[in-house]
Amino acid sequence: MNRIMLAEMRLPFPPSVNHIWQKDPHGMHLSEDVRRYVSQVKQLALLNGRGDTEYFLRVSREPELKQRLMVRASFFCPDNRKRDLDNLFKAVFDCLTKAGVWQDDSQVFEIRAKKYLKRDYTNIHTAGRAELEIYGDFE
């Protein structure tokens, strides 16, 4: 079985999982931060690697609907606050689903991830970001 890169991206740092949903008298809804993040990711998906911004999302191949995916991710935190690595995926994966990068994040069968605090990366000038590569298995 061959593993082929389907997409690569550098996205803004995701909103906190604690701020994804907001409750008001009308029920639960996505927070403004998350709606803004979804909009940014969708715009990057539409550009498909074109444009000269700090962020990009390039899809080189359309993922097959039932394909198993592997994600390699590096999260560059904007500060040195304590964050759980597993929580960083929720907003990013939901946005990639909404942007049509994959059918659903249930397709992800393997994740390789690293988290860097601000003090760990002094040579990169960023307000935080997420770098991801998505691979698919082909026979």
C-alpha positions in Angstrom: 0.0 0.0 0.0 1.3 3.4 -0.9 0.8 6.6 1.1 0.3 9.7 -1.0 0.2 13.3 0.2 -3.3 14.8 -0.5 -3.0 18.2 1.1 -0.6 20.5 3.0 -1.5 23.6 4.9 -0.3 26.3 7.2 -3.4 27.7 9.0 -3.9 30.3 11.7 -3.7 28.9 15.3 -7.1 27.3 16.1 -9.5 28.8 18.7 -9.6 27.1 22.0 -11.9 24.1 22.3 -13.4 25.8 25.4 -14.7 28.6 23.1 -16.2 26.6 20.3 -19.8 26.7 21.5 -21.7 29.5 23.1 -25.0 29.3 24.8 -27.7 32.0 24.7 -31.4 32.0 25.2 -31.9 30.6 21.7 -29.7 27.6 22.3 -26.1 26.6 21.4 -24.2 28.0 18.5 -20.7 28.3 17.2 -18.8 31.2 18.7 -17.8 34.2 16.7 -14.1 33.2 16.9 -14.9 29.8 15.4 -17.1 31.2 12.7 -14.3 33.6 11.7 -11.8 30.7 11.8 -14.1 28.5 9.6 -14.4 31.4 7.1 -10.6 31.8 7.0 -10.0 28.1 6.4 -12.7 28.0 3.7 -11.1 31.0 1.9 -7.7 29.3 2.0 -9.3 26.1 0.6 -10.9 28.2 -2.3 -7.5 29.7 -3.1 -5.9 26.2 -3.0 -2.4 27.4 -2.4 -2.6 30.6 -4.5 -2.0 33.9 -2.9 0.9 35.3 -0.9 -0.3 35.3 2.7 1.3 33.8 5.7 -1.2 31.0 5.5 -2.1 28.5 2.8 -4.1 25.4 2.2 -3.1 23.4 -0.9 -5.1 20.3 -1.9 -3.1 18.3 -4.5 -5.5 15.4 -4.8 -9.2 15.0 -4.0 -9.5 12.5 -1.2 -11.7 9.5 -2.0 -14.9 9.3 0.0 -14.0 6.1 1.9 -10.3 6.6 2.1 -8.3 6.2 5.3 -6.3 9.3 6.1 -3.2 10.0 8.1 -2.6 13.6 9.5 0.8 14.9 10.4 0.5 18.1 12.4 2.6 20.7 14.2 1.0 23.3 16.4 3.0 26.5 17.1 1.3 28.0 20.1 1.2 31.8 20.2 2.4 31.8 23.8 3.6 29.5 26.6 0.2 28.7 28.2 -0.6 25.2 29.0 -2.8 23.5 26.3 -3.8 19.9 25.7 -2.5 18.7 22.4 -5.6 16.6 21.6 -7.8 19.7 22.0 -6.0 21.5 19.3 -7.4 19.2 16.6 -11.2 19.8 17.2 -11.6 23.2 15.6 -9.1 22.4 12.8 -10.7 19.1 11.8 -14.2 20.6 11.9 -13.1 23.4 9.7 -11.4 21.0 7.2 -14.7 19.1 7.0 -16.7 22.3 6.4 -14.1 23.4 3.8 -14.5 20.1 1.9 -10.9 19.0 2.3 -12.2 15.6 3.3 -15.7 14.1 3.6 -15.5 13.8 7.4 -12.8 13.7 10.1 -13.9 10.1 10.9 -11.7 9.2 7.9 -8.6 10.0 10.0 -7.1 6.7 11.2 -3.7 8.0 12.2 -2.4 11.2 13.7 1.2 12.2 14.3 1.4 15.5 16.2 3.8 17.9 17.9 3.2 21.0 20.0 5.6 23.8 20.3 5.4 26.5 22.9 6.5 30.0 22.0 9.8 29.5 23.8 10.5 26.4 21.7 10.5 28.3 18.4 12.3 31.6 18.5 13.3 31.6 14.8 9.7 31.7 13.4 7.9 35.0 13.5 4.2 34.1 13.9 1.3 34.7 16.2 0.9 30.9 16.3 -0.1 28.5 13.6 -1.0 25.0 12.7 0.9 23.1 10.0 -0.7 20.0 8.6 0.0 17.4 6.0 -2.8 14.9 5.0 -1.9 11.5 3.5 -4.1 8.9 2.0 -3.5 5.1 1.5 -3.7 3.8 -2.0 -3.2 0.2 -3.3 
